[in-house]
Amino acid sequence: MPDGHAPVTRDSVCPLDCPDTCSLSVTVEDDRVVAVRGSEGNPLTESVICNKVARYYPDFVHGETRLRHPLLRVGARGEGRFERITWDEALDRVHAGISAAVARFGAESVVPFNYAGPHGMLAGGSMDLRFFHKLGASKLDRGPMCGGVKSEAYVSVYGNMPGTPPEQGADAELIVVWSNNVTVSNLHFIRTINRAKAKGAKLVVIDPKRVKVAERADLHMAIRPGTDAVLALALAAELERIDAIDHGFVERWSVGADDLLAEARTWTVDRAAAECGIDPQTIRTLARWYADASPALIAIGNGLERNQNGGNGVRAILALPVLAGKWGVAGGGAVAKVGAAVPKTIAKLQRPDLAPEGTRTLNIMDVPPMILNPGSATPIGALFVYNHNPIATHPDQRLVRRAMARPDLFVVGCEVQMTDSMAYADVILPACTHFEHDDLFPAYGQTYVQRAKAVIPPVGEALPNTEIFRRLAKRFGFDDPCFTATDAQLMDDAIDGQDPRLGGIAPSELPLGGARNMTAPDGMSPIVPFSTVFPATPSGKAELASELMATKRGFRIPVYRKLESRWPLALITPSSSDRTNATFGGHEASSGMPPLEIHPDDAANRGIADGSEVRVFNDLGETWLRAVVTDAVRPGVVYSPKGTWARTSATGETVNALMVSAKADLCEGACYNDTRVEVSVA
């Protein structure tokens, strides 16, 4: 900037775990982020961003909880007492601690414990994974924590075919928003809905809570959590009963329809309605509306995957546009796995070939119990926590704390903020926010690719993830040229620059402040599944019955398993309007006792008044929340947003302390919404 003080505006991109990946306009003054707004760079997001990004990002970058220097723990684990050290000392201590674990237990005893703090391709998984692969550390399957169940279900039906781009829904005659709180976690789909409704489209919302978008719906189905597979199968059977199966499409483009329909017929409308806790007439109404509408679009969220029937629920839902022939037209089908349109070259970026053959892969959900299991073949001796706040996000919070407090476990933390999890680290390495380094941003909920450069210098002594792991690679003596690759080279390794949709532009040279649309592979046609893009399954068709799933998971077709629990209330923990997962949990807006929404009947039965403090508990733990008595949640369900930090609770435990460690039917994914609790006056 000309004089070092005059405010300037620079282009950027939001890196948070959200399908929208908004383009940003960032005001910088005196090397500080002072304002964050939306920009016109991404045609989908159209200058609109969520309030949390606009309000909380400057504090996230520059606030009191920002980590600015390497730190060494000097207090007890979890106490949060550290002293400042130099980068050289920090790297030496990391080298010594990891080397000791390798010498004692082997390289696989080192575990990278990372998830999806930033979604930039460089910060999210590039030089770091090259380092861990070369080290021989355990690999980590991150999908089970979120998104993996839905992804595996989708791929089992359609392969890696991209689904319908969300903006096409503006031309739909019917939109079904299924377990997707779009105003909180998929904001720009609201514009699609508004445009469709302005043309006369009907809107159906399927969610246990009357979320904001449901207030505008023509039909809201307040389904019982975990019963989505039942509803989808009943809809399939009802489509058959009213002669709305598109037999020509089914014969041309699917396998296994007869087997799926045989299972669906076991779920009559009345039986399904009783299991789902909804009016049977709503099932008949939705089936008729769906049969009559073209285009008809289903927009699936992640909430429905977080239970023991999650994968089969997604599979059953994804069968509906095949059975009714809703694919093949713009705006029809399903909004799911849209990011598959991006020609990523992940192996080139992350170099899994560097890992020794046979290196084990751990489910991210299994890491805490494995830490506490000294009898495992290769114990976990060192944990490297980055892009992740496990204490705030994993189930069974007490177990996670015990794991990270294990005295002989060496814990490295690499973070932007002093989170609950960082308090357990032996050494903390300060990381840059995405405003302080270059990165490349595809998205999982849209088809645009964007590039961003740093808009401010690193705060304090913070470093980008890529540079931190370059320095670690050098400290460990890794001299392969891939460990000195620049960020620009990493970008070019991340996406296929020869793909015609890039128009001959290298990924590292994509224009700033704009977005490159990943159309169909020919580089010209829009993405219209079953017209310009097609199933990438072994059969080349939609596999409504999957031999792969039969072998891998034991479910050839979608089925339903009833959850049994002695605890009476289902606790669901959706996204928050104040946080993205646990990001921004340190902001003042996330202070104070979180709410627990409870139906008036359930509150009256327990003597709970609106605004009172309540104790929420089960066998795993307890937390105190503030009751919000409302009929927006269905009876038998209580509702409190995820991502809160320990300081918000009088017990030091959040809703995550109540969450079960059970596994879903596919992907061995987390079952957050299978949590069952009791509530009493505190």
C-alpha positions as CSV (number, residue, x, y, z in Angstrom):
1,M,0.0,0.0,0.0
2,P,1.3,3.5,-0.8
3,D,2.0,4.8,2.7
4,G,1.6,1.7,4.8
5,H,-1.6,3.1,6.4
6,A,-4.2,3.9,3.7
7,P,-7.0,1.3,3.5
8,V,-7.0,-0.9,0.4
9,T,-9.4,-3.5,-0.8
10,R,-8.1,-6.9,-1.9
11,D,-9.7,-10.0,-3.4
12,S,-9.8,-13.3,-1.4
13,V,-11.9,-16.5,-1.0
14,C,-13.6,-18.0,2.1
15,P,-11.8,-21.2,3.1
16,L,-14.3,-22.5,5.6
17,D,-16.0,-25.9,5.6
18,C,-19.1,-24.8,3.6
19,P,-20.3,-25.9,0.2
20,D,-20.5,-22.3,-1.1
21,T,-16.8,-21.1,-1.0
22,C,-17.7,-17.4,-1.3
23,S,-15.5,-14.8,-3.1
24,L,-14.5,-12.1,-0.7
25,S,-13.5,-8.4,-0.7
26,V,-11.1,-7.7,2.2
27,T,-10.3,-4.2,3.4
28,V,-6.8,-3.9,4.8
29,E,-5.4,-1.1,6.8
30,D,-1.9,-1.0,8.3
31,D,-1.5,-4.7,7.5
32,R,-4.6,-5.6,9.4
33,V,-7.9,-7.0,8.1
34,V,-10.5,-4.5,9.1
35,A,-13.5,-5.6,7.1
36,V,-14.6,-8.6,5.1
37,R,-17.4,-8.5,2.6
38,G,-18.7,-10.5,-0.3
39,S,-17.4,-9.9,-3.9
40,E,-18.8,-10.5,-7.4
41,G,-15.9,-12.9,-8.2
42,N,-17.9,-16.0,-7.7
43,P,-21.1,-15.9,-9.8
44,L,-22.8,-18.3,-7.5
45,T,-22.3,-16.3,-4.3
46,E,-23.0,-12.9,-5.9
47,S,-21.4,-10.6,-3.3
48,V,-23.4,-12.1,-0.4
49,I,-21.6,-13.8,2.5
50,C,-22.8,-15.1,5.9
51,N,-22.8,-12.8,9.0
52,K,-20.2,-14.9,10.8
53,V,-17.6,-14.4,8.2
54,A,-18.3,-10.7,7.8
55,R,-18.4,-10.1,11.6
56,Y,-15.9,-12.4,13.2
57,Y,-13.0,-12.8,10.8
58,P,-11.1,-9.6,11.7
59,D,-11.1,-10.8,15.4
60,F,-10.2,-14.3,14.3
61,V,-7.1,-12.9,12.6
62,H,-6.0,-10.3,15.1
63,G,-7.8,-11.0,18.4
64,E,-6.5,-12.0,21.8
65,T,-6.7,-15.8,21.2
66,R,-4.6,-15.6,18.0
67,L,-1.4,-17.7,18.2
68,R,1.5,-15.5,17.1
69,H,4.6,-17.3,18.3
70,P,5.8,-20.9,18.8
71,L,5.0,-22.1,22.3
72,L,6.2,-24.8,24.8
73,R,3.9,-26.3,27.4
74,V,5.1,-25.5,30.9
75,G,2.0,-26.5,32.9
76,A,-0.1,-29.7,33.1
77,R,-1.8,-31.0,30.0
78,G,-5.0,-29.1,29.4
79,E,-4.0,-26.3,31.8
80,G,-3.1,-24.0,29.0
81,R,0.2,-22.6,30.4
82,F,2.9,-22.1,27.8
83,E,6.1,-20.1,27.3
84,R,7.3,-18.5,24.1
85,I,10.2,-20.2,22.2
86,T,11.9,-19.7,18.9
87,W,11.0,-21.5,15.7
88,D,14.4,-23.3,15.8
89,E,13.7,-24.6,19.3
90,A,10.2,-25.5,18.3
91,L,11.3,-27.5,15.3
92,D,14.0,-29.2,17.3
93,R,11.5,-30.3,19.9
94,V,9.1,-31.6,17.3
95,H,11.9,-33.5,15.7
96,A,13.0,-35.0,19.0
97,G,9.5,-35.9,20.1
98,I,8.5,-37.5,16.8
99,S,11.9,-39.3,16.5
100,A,11.5,-40.7,20.0
101,A,8.1,-42.1,19.1
102,V,9.4,-43.6,15.9
103,A,12.4,-45.2,17.8
104,R,10.1,-46.6,20.5
105,F,7.1,-47.9,18.4
106,G,7.9,-47.4,14.7
107,A,6.9,-44.7,12.2
108,E,3.2,-45.7,12.2
109,S,3.0,-44.6,15.8
110,V,3.0,-41.0,14.5
111,V,-0.5,-39.9,13.5
112,P,-1.5,-36.7,11.6
113,F,-4.7,-35.7,13.4
114,N,-6.2,-33.2,11.0
115,Y,-9.5,-32.4,9.4
116,A,-11.1,-29.5,7.5
117,G,-10.3,-26.2,9.2
118,P,-9.3,-24.6,5.9
119,H,-10.6,-26.0,2.6
120,G,-7.8,-24.5,0.5
121,M,-6.0,-27.3,-1.4
122,L,-2.6,-26.2,0.0
123,A,-3.5,-25.5,3.6
124,G,-5.8,-28.5,3.7
125,G,-3.5,-31.2,2.5
126,S,-0.4,-30.8,0.4
127,M,3.1,-30.4,1.8
128,D,1.9,-31.8,5.1
129,L,0.8,-35.1,3.7
130,R,4.0,-35.3,1.6
131,F,5.9,-35.0,4.9
132,F,3.8,-37.7,6.7
133,H,3.9,-40.1,3.8
134,K,7.7,-39.8,3.6
135,L,8.0,-40.2,7.4
136,G,5.9,-43.5,7.2
137,A,3.3,-42.1,9.6
138,S,-0.1,-43.7,9.8
139,K,-2.5,-42.5,7.1
140,L,-5.8,-41.0,8.2
141,D,-9.2,-41.6,6.7
142,R,-10.9,-38.3,7.4
143,G,-14.2,-38.8,5.7
144,P,-16.0,-40.7,8.5
145,M,-16.1,-37.5,10.6
146,C,-18.4,-35.7,8.1
147,G,-19.3,-36.1,4.5
148,G,-17.7,-39.5,4.0
149,V,-21.0,-41.4,4.6
150,K,-22.9,-39.3,2.0
151,S,-20.0,-39.4,-0.4
152,E,-19.6,-43.2,-0.2
153,A,-23.4,-43.6,-0.6
154,Y,-23.4,-41.3,-3.7
155,V,-20.5,-43.0,-5.3
156,S,-22.1,-46.4,-4.8
157,V,-25.0,-45.2,-6.9
158,Y,-23.4,-42.9,-9.4
159,G,-19.7,-43.2,-9.2
160,N,-17.8,-39.9,-9.4
161,M,-20.3,-38.2,-11.7
162,P,-21.0,-34.6,-10.5
163,G,-24.5,-34.0,-9.5
164,T,-26.7,-31.0,-10.5
165,P,-25.1,-27.6,-10.0
166,P,-27.2,-25.7,-7.4
167,E,-28.0,-22.7,-9.5
168,Q,-29.9,-24.8,-12.0
169,G,-32.6,-25.3,-9.4
170,A,-33.9,-21.9,-10.3
171,D,-35.8,-23.6,-13.1
172,A,-37.1,-26.5,-11.1
173,E,-40.9,-26.9,-10.6
174,L,-40.3,-28.7,-7.2
175,I,-37.3,-28.4,-4.8
176,V,-37.0,-30.9,-1.9
177,V,-34.6,-29.6,0.7
178,W,-33.7,-32.8,2.6
179,S,-31.8,-32.4,5.9
180,N,-30.2,-29.2,4.7
181,N,-30.4,-26.0,6.9
182,V,-29.6,-23.9,3.9
183,T,-29.9,-20.5,5.7
184,V,-27.0,-21.5,8.0
185,S,-24.8,-23.8,6.1
186,N,-25.7,-23.5,2.4
187,L,-26.7,-19.8,2.2
188,H,-26.7,-19.2,-1.5
189,F,-29.1,-22.0,-2.3
190,I,-31.8,-19.7,-0.8
191,R,-31.4,-17.5,-3.9
192,T,-32.0,-20.6,-6.1
193,I,-35.1,-21.4,-4.0
194,N,-36.4,-17.8,-4.2
195,R,-36.0,-17.7,-8.0
196,A,-37.7,-21.0,-8.4
197,K,-40.6,-20.0,-6.1
198,A,-41.0,-16.8,-8.0
199,K,-41.7,-18.9,-11.1
200,G,-44.3,-21.0,-9.2
201,A,-42.2,-23.9,-7.9
202,K,-43.2,-25.8,-4.8
203,L,-40.8,-26.2,-1.9
204,V,-40.7,-29.2,0.4
205,V,-38.5,-29.2,3.5
206,I,-37.7,-32.5,5.4
207,D,-36.1,-31.8,8.7
208,P,-36.9,-32.6,12.4
209,K,-36.9,-28.9,13.1
210,R,-38.9,-26.1,11.4
211,V,-35.8,-24.4,10.2
212,K,-36.0,-21.0,8.7
213,V,-36.4,-22.2,5.1
214,A,-39.3,-24.4,6.3
215,E,-41.3,-21.3,7.1
216,R,-41.5,-20.7,3.4
217,A,-42.2,-24.3,2.4
218,D,-45.4,-25.6,0.8
219,L,-44.8,-28.7,2.9
220,H,-42.7,-29.3,6.0
221,M,-42.1,-32.9,7.1
222,A,-40.8,-33.0,10.6
223,I,-39.2,-36.4,10.3
224,R,-38.0,-38.4,13.3
225,P,-34.1,-38.4,13.3
226,G,-32.6,-41.4,11.6
227,T,-35.6,-42.5,9.6
228,D,-34.8,-40.9,6.3
229,A,-34.3,-44.3,4.6
230,V,-37.8,-45.3,5.6
231,L,-39.3,-42.2,4.1
232,A,-37.4,-42.5,0.9
233,L,-38.3,-46.2,0.5
234,A,-42.0,-45.4,1.2
235,L,-41.9,-42.7,-1.5
236,A,-40.4,-45.2,-4.0
237,A,-43.2,-47.6,-3.2
238,E,-45.8,-44.8,-3.5
239,L,-44.4,-43.7,-6.9
240,E,-44.8,-47.3,-8.1
241,R,-48.4,-47.4,-6.7
242,I,-49.4,-44.3,-8.6
243,D,-47.7,-45.5,-11.8
244,A,-45.0,-42.8,-11.7
245,I,-42.0,-45.0,-12.3
246,D,-40.2,-44.0,-15.5
247,H,-39.7,-47.5,-16.8
248,G,-37.8,-46.4,-19.9
249,F,-35.3,-44.4,-17.9
250,V,-35.0,-47.2,-15.3
251,E,-34.3,-49.8,-18.0
252,R,-31.8,-47.6,-19.9
253,W,-29.9,-46.1,-16.9
254,S,-30.1,-48.3,-13.8
255,V,-29.5,-51.7,-12.4
256,G,-31.1,-53.2,-9.3
257,A,-34.4,-51.2,-9.4
258,D,-36.5,-54.3,-9.0
259,D,-34.6,-55.4,-5.9
260,L,-34.9,-51.9,-4.4
261,L,-38.6,-51.7,-5.1
262,A,-39.1,-55.1,-3.5
263,E,-37.7,-53.6,-0.2
264,A,-39.6,-50.4,-0.7
265,R,-42.9,-52.3,-0.9
266,T,-42.5,-53.5,2.7
267,W,-42.8,-49.8,3.8
268,T,-46.5,-49.0,3.2
269,V,-47.3,-45.3,3.6
270,D,-49.0,-45.9,7.0
271,R,-46.2,-48.1,8.3
272,A,-43.5,-45.5,7.2
273,A,-45.5,-42.6,8.6
274,A,-45.7,-44.2,12.0
275,E,-41.9,-44.9,12.0
276,C,-41.0,-41.4,10.8
277,G,-43.5,-39.7,13.1
278,I,-45.3,-37.8,10.3
279,D,-48.7,-37.6,8.7
280,P,-49.2,-40.4,6.1
281,Q,-50.9,-37.9,3.8
282,T,-47.7,-35.9,3.5
283,I,-46.0,-38.9,2.0
284,R,-48.7,-39.3,-0.6
285,T,-48.7,-35.6,-1.3
286,L,-44.9,-35.4,-1.8
287,A,-45.0,-38.5,-4.1
288,R,-47.6,-36.9,-6.3
289,W,-45.9,-33.6,-6.4
290,Y,-42.6,-35.3,-7.3
291,A,-44.2,-37.4,-10.0
292,D,-45.8,-34.4,-11.7
293,A,-42.9,-31.9,-11.5
294,S,-40.2,-31.5,-14.1
295,P,-37.6,-30.5,-13.4
296,A,-37.7,-31.8,-9.8
297,L,-34.6,-31.3,-7.6
298,I,-33.5,-32.8,-4.3
299,A,-30.9,-30.9,-2.3
300,I,-29.3,-33.2,0.3
301,G,-27.5,-31.9,3.4
302,N,-25.2,-33.7,5.7
303,G,-27.4,-34.1,8.7
304,L,-29.2,-37.2,7.5
305,E,-25.9,-39.1,7.2
306,R,-25.0,-38.8,10.9
307,N,-26.8,-41.9,12.2
308,Q,-26.6,-45.6,11.9
309,N,-28.8,-45.6,8.8
310,G,-27.2,-42.5,7.3
311,G,-25.6,-44.1,4.2
312,N,-28.6,-46.2,3.3
313,G,-30.8,-43.1,3.8
314,V,-28.7,-41.2,1.2
315,R,-28.8,-44.2,-1.1
316,A,-32.5,-44.5,-0.9
317,I,-33.0,-40.8,-1.5
318,L,-30.7,-40.9,-4.5
319,A,-32.7,-43.7,-6.0
320,L,-35.8,-41.5,-6.3
321,P,-34.7,-39.3,-9.3
322,V,-33.7,-42.5,-11.1
323,L,-37.1,-44.3,-10.5
324,A,-39.1,-41.2,-11.5
325,G,-36.8,-40.2,-14.4
326,K,-35.9,-36.8,-13.1
327,W,-32.3,-36.8,-14.4
328,G,-31.3,-35.6,-17.9
329,V,-32.8,-32.1,-17.7
330,A,-31.1,-29.0,-16.4
331,G,-32.3,-28.4,-12.8
332,G,-33.5,-32.0,-12.2
333,G,-32.0,-34.8,-10.2
334,A,-30.0,-34.1,-7.0
335,V,-27.5,-31.5,-5.7
336,A,-24.8,-33.7,-4.4
337,K,-21.0,-34.2,-5.0
338,V,-21.0,-31.2,-7.4
339,G,-17.3,-30.7,-6.6
340,A,-16.5,-33.9,-8.6
341,A,-16.5,-31.6,-11.6
342,V,-13.1,-30.3,-10.6
343,P,-10.2,-32.2,-12.2
344,K,-8.1,-32.6,-9.1
345,T,-4.8,-34.5,-9.2
346,I,-4.6,-35.4,-5.6
347,A,-1.9,-38.1,-5.9
348,K,0.4,-35.6,-7.6
349,L,-0.3,-33.0,-4.8
350,Q,-0.1,-35.3,-1.8
351,R,2.4,-37.9,-3.0
352,P,1.0,-41.1,-1.4
353,D,3.6,-43.0,-3.3
354,L,6.2,-41.7,-0.8
355,A,4.6,-43.9,2.0
356,P,6.0,-47.4,2.6
357,E,3.9,-50.1,1.1
358,G,1.3,-51.5,3.5
359,T,1.2,-48.4,5.8
360,R,-1.9,-48.6,7.9
361,T,-4.9,-46.3,7.6
362,L,-6.8,-45.2,10.7
363,N,-10.4,-44.0,10.8
364,I,-10.2,-40.5,12.3
365,M,-13.0,-41.5,14.7
366,D,-10.9,-44.3,16.1
367,V,-7.8,-42.2,17.0
368,P,-8.8,-41.2,20.6
369,P,-9.7,-44.7,21.7
370,M,-6.6,-46.1,20.0
371,I,-4.4,-43.6,22.0
372,L,-5.9,-45.1,25.2
373,N,-5.3,-48.7,24.0
374,P,-1.7,-49.6,25.0
375,G,-2.2,-53.2,23.8
376,S,-2.6,-52.3,20.1
377,A,0.0,-53.7,17.7
378,T,1.5,-50.2,17.0
379,P,0.5,-47.8,19.8
380,I,0.1,-44.1,19.0
381,G,3.2,-42.4,20.4
382,A,3.0,-38.9,18.7
383,L,0.0,-36.9,17.6
384,F,0.2,-34.0,15.2
385,V,-3.0,-31.9,15.5
386,Y,-3.7,-29.3,12.8
387,N,-6.7,-27.9,10.9
388,H,-8.7,-29.6,13.7
389,N,-10.1,-29.0,17.1
390,P,-10.9,-32.6,18.2
391,I,-12.1,-31.7,21.8
392,A,-14.8,-29.5,20.3
393,T,-15.8,-31.7,17.4
394,H,-15.4,-35.4,18.2
395,P,-18.0,-37.5,20.0
396,D,-17.4,-38.8,23.6
397,Q,-15.6,-35.7,24.7
398,R,-14.4,-37.2,28.0
399,L,-12.6,-39.9,26.2
400,V,-11.0,-37.4,23.8
401,R,-9.7,-35.4,26.8
402,R,-8.3,-38.5,28.5
403,A,-6.6,-39.5,25.2
404,M,-4.9,-36.2,24.7
405,A,-3.9,-36.1,28.3
406,R,-2.0,-39.4,28.2
407,P,1.3,-38.5,29.9
408,D,3.7,-40.3,27.5
409,L,1.9,-39.1,24.3
410,F,3.8,-36.4,22.4
411,V,1.4,-33.9,21.0
412,V,2.2,-31.2,18.5
413,G,-0.3,-28.5,17.8
414,C,-0.4,-26.3,14.7
415,E,-3.2,-23.7,14.9
416,V,-4.4,-20.2,14.3
417,Q,-6.2,-19.9,17.7
418,M,-5.6,-21.1,21.2
419,T,-8.4,-23.7,21.1
420,D,-9.5,-26.3,23.8
421,S,-7.4,-28.9,22.0
422,M,-4.2,-26.8,21.8
423,A,-4.1,-26.7,25.6
424,Y,-3.0,-30.3,25.5
425,A,-0.1,-29.8,23.1
426,D,3.6,-30.1,24.1
427,V,4.6,-27.7,21.4
428,I,2.4,-25.3,19.5
429,L,3.4,-24.0,16.0
430,P,1.5,-20.8,15.0
431,A,-0.2,-21.2,11.6
432,C,-1.3,-18.5,9.2
433,T,-4.9,-17.8,8.4
434,H,-5.8,-18.0,4.7
435,F,-5.5,-14.2,4.5
436,E,-1.8,-14.6,5.0
437,H,-0.9,-17.1,2.3
438,D,-1.7,-18.1,-1.3
439,D,-4.1,-20.9,-2.0
440,L,-6.4,-22.6,-4.5
441,F,-10.1,-23.1,-3.7
442,P,-12.4,-25.6,-5.4
443,A,-15.6,-26.4,-3.6
444,Y,-17.7,-29.4,-2.7
445,G,-21.1,-27.7,-3.3
446,Q,-20.5,-25.8,-6.6
447,T,-18.5,-26.0,-9.8
448,Y,-16.1,-23.0,-9.5
449,V,-12.4,-22.9,-8.9
450,Q,-10.8,-19.7,-7.4
451,R,-7.3,-18.6,-6.5
452,A,-6.3,-16.2,-3.7
453,K,-3.1,-14.5,-2.7
454,A,-2.2,-13.2,0.8
455,V,-3.8,-9.9,1.6
456,I,-1.7,-9.2,4.7
457,P,1.7,-10.4,5.9
458,P,1.8,-13.2,8.4
459,V,0.7,-12.1,11.9
460,G,3.6,-12.3,14.4
461,E,5.8,-15.3,13.6
462,A,2.9,-17.4,12.1
463,L,3.8,-19.4,9.0
464,P,1.6,-21.1,6.3
465,N,1.1,-24.8,6.7
466,T,3.1,-25.4,3.5
467,E,6.2,-23.6,4.9
468,I,5.9,-25.2,8.3
469,F,6.1,-28.7,6.7
470,R,8.9,-27.6,4.4
471,R,10.9,-26.7,7.4
472,L,10.0,-29.9,9.2
473,A,11.0,-31.9,6.1
474,K,14.3,-30.2,6.0
475,R,14.8,-30.9,9.8
476,F,14.1,-34.6,9.2
477,G,16.6,-34.7,6.3
478,F,14.0,-35.2,3.5
479,D,15.8,-34.0,0.5
480,D,13.5,-35.1,-2.3
481,P,12.8,-32.0,-4.6
482,C,9.1,-32.4,-3.8
483,F,9.8,-30.9,-0.3
484,T,11.1,-27.7,-1.7
485,A,8.2,-27.1,-4.1
486,T,6.8,-23.6,-4.0
487,D,3.2,-22.8,-3.3
488,A,2.8,-22.0,-7.0
489,Q,4.2,-25.5,-7.9
490,L,1.8,-27.1,-5.4
491,M,-1.1,-25.4,-7.0
492,D,-0.1,-26.7,-10.4
493,D,0.2,-30.2,-8.8
494,A,-3.3,-29.9,-7.3
495,I,-5.4,-29.5,-10.5
496,D,-4.9,-30.8,-14.0
497,G,-3.7,-27.8,-15.9
498,Q,-4.2,-29.6,-19.2
499,D,-7.9,-29.9,-18.7
500,P,-9.7,-27.9,-21.4
501,R,-11.9,-26.2,-18.8
502,L,-8.9,-24.3,-17.6
503,G,-8.5,-22.7,-21.0
504,G,-4.7,-23.2,-21.1
505,I,-4.2,-21.3,-17.9
506,A,-2.0,-22.9,-15.2
507,P,-3.8,-23.3,-11.9
508,S,-1.2,-21.1,-10.2
509,E,-2.1,-18.3,-12.7
510,L,-5.8,-18.3,-12.5
511,P,-7.0,-14.7,-12.3
512,L,-7.5,-13.3,-8.9
513,G,-11.0,-12.0,-8.0
514,G,-12.7,-14.3,-10.5
515,A,-13.9,-17.9,-10.7
516,R,-13.3,-20.6,-13.3
517,N,-16.4,-22.7,-14.0
518,M,-15.9,-26.4,-14.3
519,T,-18.5,-27.3,-16.9
520,A,-18.9,-30.7,-18.5
521,P,-15.5,-32.3,-19.5
522,D,-15.8,-30.9,-23.1
523,G,-15.2,-27.5,-21.6
524,M,-18.3,-26.0,-23.2
525,S,-21.5,-27.8,-22.2
526,P,-23.2,-27.2,-18.8
527,I,-23.2,-30.1,-16.4
528,V,-26.5,-32.0,-16.8
529,P,-26.2,-35.5,-15.3
530,F,-27.3,-38.3,-17.7
531,S,-27.0,-35.8,-20.6
532,T,-23.5,-34.3,-20.6
533,V,-22.0,-36.3,-17.7
534,F,-22.8,-39.9,-16.9
535,P,-22.5,-42.4,-14.1
536,A,-18.9,-43.6,-13.4
537,T,-19.9,-46.9,-11.9
538,P,-18.8,-50.4,-13.0
539,S,-22.0,-50.8,-15.0
540,G,-22.0,-47.3,-16.4
541,K,-25.5,-46.9,-14.9
542,A,-27.1,-45.8,-11.6
543,E,-26.6,-48.8,-9.3
544,L,-29.7,-48.9,-7.0
545,A,-28.4,-52.3,-5.8
546,S,-24.7,-52.4,-5.4
547,E,-22.5,-55.5,-5.4
548,L,-19.6,-53.3,-4.1
549,M,-21.7,-52.2,-1.1
550,A,-22.8,-55.8,-0.5
551,T,-19.2,-56.9,-0.3
552,K,-17.8,-53.9,1.5
553,R,-20.6,-53.0,3.9
554,G,-23.1,-55.8,3.8
555,F,-25.9,-53.7,2.3
556,R,-26.7,-54.5,-1.4
557,I,-29.8,-52.4,-1.2
558,P,-30.8,-49.7,1.2
559,V,-32.3,-51.0,4.4
560,Y,-33.3,-49.6,7.8
561,R,-32.3,-50.6,11.3
562,K,-34.3,-49.2,14.2
563,L,-32.2,-47.5,17.0
564,E,-32.9,-48.7,20.5
565,S,-32.0,-46.6,23.5
566,R,-33.2,-46.2,27.1
567,W,-32.8,-42.5,26.9
568,P,-36.0,-40.8,25.8
569,L,-34.9,-37.7,23.8
570,A,-33.0,-37.5,20.5
571,L,-30.4,-34.8,20.6
572,I,-29.5,-33.3,17.2
573,T,-26.6,-30.8,16.9
574,P,-26.7,-28.9,13.6
575,S,-24.6,-26.1,12.3
576,S,-24.6,-22.7,14.0
577,S,-25.2,-19.3,12.7
578,D,-22.3,-18.2,14.8
579,R,-19.7,-20.8,13.9
580,T,-18.5,-23.0,11.1
581,N,-18.1,-26.3,12.9
582,A,-16.0,-25.0,15.8
583,T,-14.3,-22.1,13.9
584,F,-15.1,-18.8,15.6
585,G,-15.9,-20.7,18.8
586,G,-13.5,-18.4,20.6
587,H,-15.3,-15.2,19.5
588,E,-17.4,-13.3,22.1
589,A,-20.5,-14.1,20.0
590,S,-20.1,-17.8,21.0
591,S,-19.8,-17.0,24.7
592,G,-22.5,-17.7,27.2
593,M,-24.7,-20.7,27.8
594,P,-25.8,-22.3,24.5
595,P,-29.5,-22.9,23.9
596,L,-31.4,-26.2,24.0
597,E,-34.6,-26.1,22.0
598,I,-37.3,-28.4,23.4
599,H,-40.9,-29.0,22.4
600,P,-43.5,-27.6,24.9
601,D,-44.9,-31.1,25.6
602,D,-41.4,-32.4,26.5
603,A,-40.7,-29.3,28.6
604,A,-44.0,-29.5,30.5
605,N,-43.5,-33.1,31.3
606,R,-40.2,-32.2,33.0
607,G,-41.2,-28.9,34.6
608,I,-38.9,-26.9,32.3
609,A,-39.7,-23.2,31.7
610,D,-38.5,-21.2,28.8
611,G,-35.2,-19.6,29.7
612,S,-34.4,-21.9,32.6
613,E,-31.0,-23.7,32.9
614,V,-31.3,-27.4,32.2
615,R,-29.1,-30.4,32.7
616,V,-28.7,-32.5,29.6
617,F,-27.1,-35.9,30.3
618,N,-26.7,-39.6,29.5
619,D,-24.2,-42.3,30.4
620,L,-21.3,-40.4,28.7
621,G,-21.5,-37.0,30.3
622,E,-23.5,-33.9,31.0
623,T,-23.7,-30.3,30.1
624,W,-25.8,-27.4,31.1
625,L,-27.8,-25.4,28.5
626,R,-30.5,-22.8,28.5
627,A,-34.0,-24.0,27.5
628,V,-35.8,-22.5,24.6
629,V,-39.3,-23.9,24.6
630,T,-40.6,-24.0,21.1
631,D,-42.8,-26.0,18.8
632,A,-40.2,-25.5,16.0
633,V,-38.7,-28.9,17.2
634,R,-40.9,-32.0,17.1
635,P,-41.8,-33.9,20.3
636,G,-39.1,-36.3,21.4
637,V,-36.3,-34.2,19.8
638,V,-34.0,-31.6,21.4
639,Y,-31.8,-29.3,19.4
640,S,-28.5,-27.5,20.3
641,P,-25.9,-26.2,17.8
642,K,-22.5,-27.9,17.4
643,G,-19.1,-26.4,17.7
644,T,-19.2,-24.7,21.2
645,W,-16.1,-24.5,23.3
646,A,-15.7,-25.7,26.8
647,R,-15.9,-22.2,28.4
648,T,-19.6,-22.1,27.5
649,S,-20.5,-24.9,29.9
650,A,-20.6,-24.9,33.7
651,T,-19.5,-28.5,33.6
652,G,-16.6,-27.9,31.2
653,E,-18.3,-30.3,28.8
654,T,-20.3,-29.4,25.7
655,V,-22.9,-31.4,23.8
656,N,-20.0,-33.5,22.3
657,A,-19.6,-35.1,25.7
658,L,-23.0,-36.7,25.2
659,M,-22.4,-38.1,21.7
660,V,-22.0,-41.8,21.0
661,S,-19.0,-43.3,19.3
662,A,-21.2,-45.7,17.2
663,K,-20.5,-46.2,13.5
664,A,-22.8,-45.5,10.6
665,D,-23.8,-48.2,8.1
666,L,-21.4,-46.9,5.4
667,C,-17.9,-45.4,5.7
668,E,-17.8,-46.3,9.4
669,G,-18.9,-42.7,9.9
670,A,-19.8,-40.8,13.0
671,C,-23.4,-41.1,14.4
672,Y,-23.8,-37.7,16.1
673,N,-27.5,-37.7,15.6
674,D,-28.0,-41.1,17.2
675,T,-27.3,-39.4,20.6
676,R,-30.1,-39.9,23.1
677,V,-30.4,-38.0,26.3
678,E,-32.5,-36.9,29.2
679,V,-33.1,-33.3,30.3
680,S,-34.0,-32.0,33.7
681,V,-34.0,-28.7,35.5
682,A,-30.5,-27.8,36.6
